[in-house]
Amino acid sequence: MRTVLLAAILSGSALPVATAPAFAQLESVPDQTRDWAQKQIENFVDVWSRDGGVTMDSVARLYAPRVIYYGKNMSRAAILADKRAYIAHWPRRRYEIAPGSVDVSCTQGNAMCRATAVMNWTRADRAGRVVRGASRMTFLVSRDSGGKIVRESAVALR
């Protein structure tokens, strides 16, 4: 399993990205939606764990044309540049979704879904310095965007 952030390809909404929709309790989200979100998170992690996986095609597949990306309104091209800069600094990376950490909640009708997961990670820079930690990844996905990520954020846990 891998991450970042990925339940992020669920189903989204006609609501503006800046709107804070009311999300249903996890229990009201169908198992099928939760399973799908888990798979999307795993796919996301897989893409960002491979240098060759970070392409404009993969960004276009995962992200809406405009995304609130770590608090900034960014284009796909800007997100790709950010991901590539990260990879240049941390050429060796390993990400894994912590088992049982995926949580999915959706607005009524599943127009907008929020998926969170704890991602354990290990990365090394070009000098060989290794850093380990965990982050809680959060993604919003909108049906209006074709089920693509419209918001991505993370909080370091350790």
C-alpha positions in Angstrom: 0.0 0.0 0.0 1.1 3.5 -0.6 -0.1 7.1 -0.3 -0.6 10.6 -0.3 -3.2 11.3 -0.4 -5.5 9.5 -2.4 -8.8 8.6 -1.3 -8.6 11.6 -3.3 -10.2 10.4 -6.3 -13.6 9.8 -5.0 -16.6 11.7 -6.2 -17.2 15.3 -5.8 -19.5 18.2 -6.0 -21.1 21.3 -7.5 -20.0 23.1 -4.4 -17.2 25.6 -4.7 -13.9 24.3 -3.4 -13.8 27.0 -0.7 -17.2 25.9 0.6 -17.0 23.8 3.8 -19.7 21.2 3.0 -21.4 19.2 5.8 -20.0 15.7 5.7 -21.9 12.6 6.7 -20.7 10.2 9.3 -18.5 7.4 8.0 -21.2 4.9 8.8 -23.5 6.5 6.3 -20.9 6.2 3.5 -21.5 2.9 1.5 -18.9 0.2 1.9 -18.4 0.4 -1.9 -17.5 4.1 -1.6 -15.1 3.4 1.3 -13.4 0.5 -0.6 -13.1 2.7 -3.7 -11.5 5.5 -1.7 -9.0 3.0 -0.2 -8.0 1.9 -3.6 -7.7 5.5 -4.8 -5.4 6.3 -1.9 -3.3 3.3 -2.7 -3.0 4.4 -6.4 -2.1 7.9 -5.4 0.7 6.6 -3.1 2.0 4.3 -5.9 2.3 7.2 -8.3 4.1 9.5 -6.0 6.5 6.8 -4.8 7.9 6.3 -8.3 10.0 9.1 -10.0 8.7 8.0 -13.4 5.1 8.1 -12.1 5.2 11.9 -11.6 4.2 13.1 -15.1 1.7 15.7 -16.4 -0.5 12.8 -17.4 -0.6 11.4 -13.8 -1.3 14.8 -12.4 -4.1 15.4 -14.9 -5.6 12.0 -13.9 -5.4 12.7 -10.2 -6.1 16.5 -9.9 -8.8 18.9 -11.0 -7.5 21.9 -13.2 -7.3 24.1 -10.1 -6.6 22.7 -6.6 -6.3 24.1 -3.1 -2.9 22.5 -2.6 -1.6 22.9 1.0 -3.6 26.1 1.3 -2.7 27.6 -2.1 -4.9 27.8 -5.2 -2.6 26.1 -7.8 -2.8 24.7 -11.3 -1.9 21.2 -12.3 1.4 22.5 -13.8 2.3 24.1 -10.5 1.5 20.9 -8.6 3.7 18.9 -11.0 6.5 21.4 -10.5 6.2 21.1 -6.7 6.1 17.3 -6.8 9.2 17.2 -9.1 11.1 19.6 -6.8 10.2 17.4 -3.8 11.5 14.3 -5.7 14.7 16.1 -6.7 15.4 16.8 -3.0 14.2 13.4 -1.8 15.1 11.0 -4.6 14.5 7.9 -2.4 11.0 7.6 -0.9 8.8 5.0 0.5 5.2 5.7 1.5 2.6 3.3 3.1 -0.9 3.8 4.3 -1.2 2.8 7.9 -3.6 -0.2 8.1 -7.1 0.8 9.2 -6.4 4.6 9.0 -8.5 5.4 5.9 -11.6 7.4 6.8 -14.2 8.6 4.2 -17.1 11.0 4.7 -19.2 12.6 2.0 -21.8 15.3 1.6 -25.4 14.1 1.1 -25.6 12.4 -2.3 -21.8 11.9 -2.3 -21.4 15.1 -4.3 -18.2 15.9 -2.4 -16.1 13.4 -0.4 -13.3 13.9 2.1 -10.8 11.1 2.5 -8.1 11.0 5.2 -5.4 8.4 5.9 -2.2 8.2 7.9 0.8 7.8 5.7 4.0 6.4 7.2 7.0 7.5 5.2 10.7 7.1 4.8 12.8 9.3 2.5 16.4 9.9 1.9 18.2 12.9 0.3 21.1 12.7 -2.2 23.6 12.7 0.7 22.0 9.6 2.1 20.3 11.4 5.1 17.2 9.3 6.0 14.1 10.8 7.6 11.1 8.8 8.8 7.7 10.0 10.0 4.0 9.9 9.6 1.5 12.4 8.2 -2.3 12.6 8.1 -3.3 13.2 4.5 -6.6 14.8 3.6 -8.1 15.0 0.2 -11.4 16.5 -1.1 -12.8 15.1 -4.3 -15.5 16.6 -6.3 -18.0 15.0 -8.7 -17.9 18.2 -10.8 -14.2 17.7 -11.4 -14.8 14.1 -12.6 -13.9 12.6 -9.3 -10.5 14.4 -9.1 -8.7 15.9 -6.2 -9.8 19.5 -5.5 -8.0 20.0 -2.2 -4.9 18.3 -0.7 -3.3 18.9 2.7 -1.3 17.0 5.3 -0.4 17.4 8.9 2.8 15.9 10.3 2.2 13.4 13.1 5.8 12.6 14.0 
